[in-house]
Amino acid sequence: MTIIVDYDTYRRLTQGTEFQRSINLLALLNKILEDTHKAELDNMNLTPKEYKQALKKLAIFREYFLRLNPPPGIDPDALHIFCDL
């Protein structure tokens, strides 16, 4: 996956402690996945209740996905904290 980011995002991803960089990267990946999921749901004909339930289920999916497939070099403590929030 290739992501183009602005300078401020790049700075957040490359500065700070390993823990801070890891949290920032996990938050960025989670946001990208969330936006993708919302776009997919918007293309479905769901009731507001179904949409809300789907968002909750996809949030759980993202947590498990990141926990089972962490990016290389992610601080284990950051991953544990991020996925258990």
ZAMARGU-4260 file (C-alpha; in steps of 0.2 Angstrom, whole numbers, plus 5000, padded with zeros to 4 digits):
<rodrens>
0) 5000/5000/5000 | 5006/5017/4996 | 5000/5033/5005 | 5003/5051/5001 | 5003/5062/5016
5) 5006/5080/5019 | 5022/5087/5028 | 5013/5088/5045 | 5008/5070/5044 | 5025/5065/5039
10) 5033/5074/5053 | 5021/5065/5066 | 5026/5048/5058 | 5044/5051/5059 | 5047/5061/5075
15) 5045/5056/5093 | 5048/5040/5102 | 5045/5023/5094 | 5029/5022/5104 | 5023/5039/5098
20) 5027/5035/5080 | 5019/5018/5081 | 5003/5026/5089 | 5002/5039/5075 | 5005/5026/5061
25) 4991/5015/5069 | 4979/5030/5070 | 4983/5034/5052 | 4980/5016/5046 | 4964/5015/5056
30) 4957/5031/5049 | 4961/5025/5031 | 4952/5009/5034 | 4938/5018/5042 | 4936/5030/5027
35) 4936/5015/5015 | 4923/5006/5025 | 4912/5021/5026 | 4913/5023/5007 | 4908/5005/5005
40) 4894/5006/5017 | 4888/5022/5008 | 4886/5012/4992 | 4874/5000/5001 | 4856/5003/5003
45) 4856/5002/5022 | 4844/5009/5035 | 4851/5021/5048 | 4851/5007/5061 | 4859/4994/5049
50) 4872/5007/5045 | 4876/5011/5063 | 4878/4992/5067 | 4889/4989/5052 | 4900/5003/5058
55) 4902/4995/5075 | 4906/4978/5067 | 4919/4986/5056 | 4927/4995/5070 | 4929/4978/5079
60) 4936/4971/5063 | 4949/4985/5061 | 4955/4982/5079 | 4957/4963/5076 | 4965/4966/5059
65) 4978/4978/5065 | 4981/4967/5080 | 4984/4952/5069 | 4993/4961/5055 | 5003/4975/5063
70) 5014/4985/5051 | 5033/4981/5052 | 5042/4990/5066 | 5027/4994/5077 | 5030/4995/5095
75) 5021/4980/5104 | 5016/4991/5118 | 5008/5004/5107 | 4999/4990/5097 | 4992/4983/5113
80) 4986/5000/5119 | 4979/5006/5103 | 4969/4990/5100 | 4963/4989/5118 | 4956/5007/5118
</rodrens>
